[in-house]
Amino acid sequence: MIPLCVPEIKGNEWKYIKECLDTNWVSSVGKFVDRFEEEFAKYNEVNSAVVTMNGTAALQLALITLGIGEGDEVIVPSMTFISSVNAIKYIGAVPVFVDVDRETFVMDVNKVESLISEKTKAIMPVHIYGYSVEMDELNAIAQKYNLFVVEDATEALGTTYKGKLAGTLGDIGCFSFNGNKTITTGAGGMLITNNDEYAKRAKYLSNQTKTIKKNGAMDHEEIGYNFRMPNLLAAMGVAQLENIDNYLEAKRINAKLYDELLKDVEGITLIKKANHINNSYWLYSILVEDNFRITRDELLEVLKENGIQSRPFFLPVHNMKPYAGSKCGSMEITMDISNRGINLPSSVSLTKEEIRKVCDVIRNK
Ligand SMILES: Cc1ncc(COP(=O)(O)O)c(C=O)c1O
């Protein structure tokens, strides 16, 4: 089976994790927690990073840190993994769904403004599959209406927009280190920001708002959360981050070969290339049009029969049971590409032969 996206564990992961085990520093404090935060912030060229137990927690923490809560509306695409939306719901806020762009699969910024109401407090752009939302236009809208921008950059570590990394373009950016992500800690997440107050508050909230009295007793002035990542996992994160440039280069080289081999296939649409966006190609994705020789679902089946793991695009969250009846704009493109999109194998370790095999199957060779 050619897998969809598996981790690459070839660096100092064993060494650093062993160090935690050998020294007993396995829990939520330790040098690797500090190092992972510092080095992740440095990589992204931001002031601060706060590590969390997963990406969903990072998103929830970001929203709470910004003071968003009960009844506040947050504009989010329906074409996303449900975590983006659940993070809004967990804090009593209200997701308002916006459509996506057909050429890039991410939030259509032209459709955001009409969804803003007096209750809107934030916009959550989600850079799905590695492509960046048009952040200059989005930030201009946010500024005009005095809204926060929380980037869900969980699928776009290393993507750049006008030379700046995804996740650094709003008030707070959030990442996931789930097993299928560009770097992984098994499970994990990170929140990044250039705002020192937000970073301080997020760290405080993520650690049960713990402060220590003179005599060593623990005090808590607010209801906090245990969103911390253990040192053991942070050790893996530090090792993974050491190799991020290699991982991104491999993904981009793989995407180039996919592009070459698929560009002339009738009925297959490739994602748009734009000079100002350097896609990290977390998951290389295509659309299957009506003039392709078989349907999208038939192609998924054929890929499976040939030992190739692929995945259909996200189902629209606004149509899922917990969110049915939510406020949303026109969902025309979301509905369309949800039925047409396929994520193809995108592991760092994917070989040229494997990419050729996938493309040959698509080309029916
Ligand atoms: C778009 C998106 N948002 C949020 C998440 C949540 O991350 P996690 O699984 O680490 O909680 C993921 C990944 O799983 C994701 O793909």
The ligand as a Gaussian input file, in Angstrom:
#p B3LYP/6-31G(d) Opt

LIG

0 1
 C       -7.659000      21.903000       9.468000
 C       -7.384000      21.256000      10.784000
 N       -7.708000      21.914000      11.914000
 C       -7.470000      21.401000      13.121000
 C       -6.856000      20.167000      13.275000
 C       -6.712000      19.629000      14.646000
 O       -5.473000      19.164000      14.990000
 P       -5.340000      17.971000      16.041000
 O       -5.756000      16.707000      15.353000
 O       -3.892000      17.995000      16.391000
 O       -6.211000      18.290000      17.204000
 C       -6.482000      19.448000      12.123000
 C       -5.767000      18.171000      12.165000
 O       -6.008000      17.145000      12.569000
 C       -6.772000      19.986000      10.856000
 O       -6.477000      19.317000       9.737000

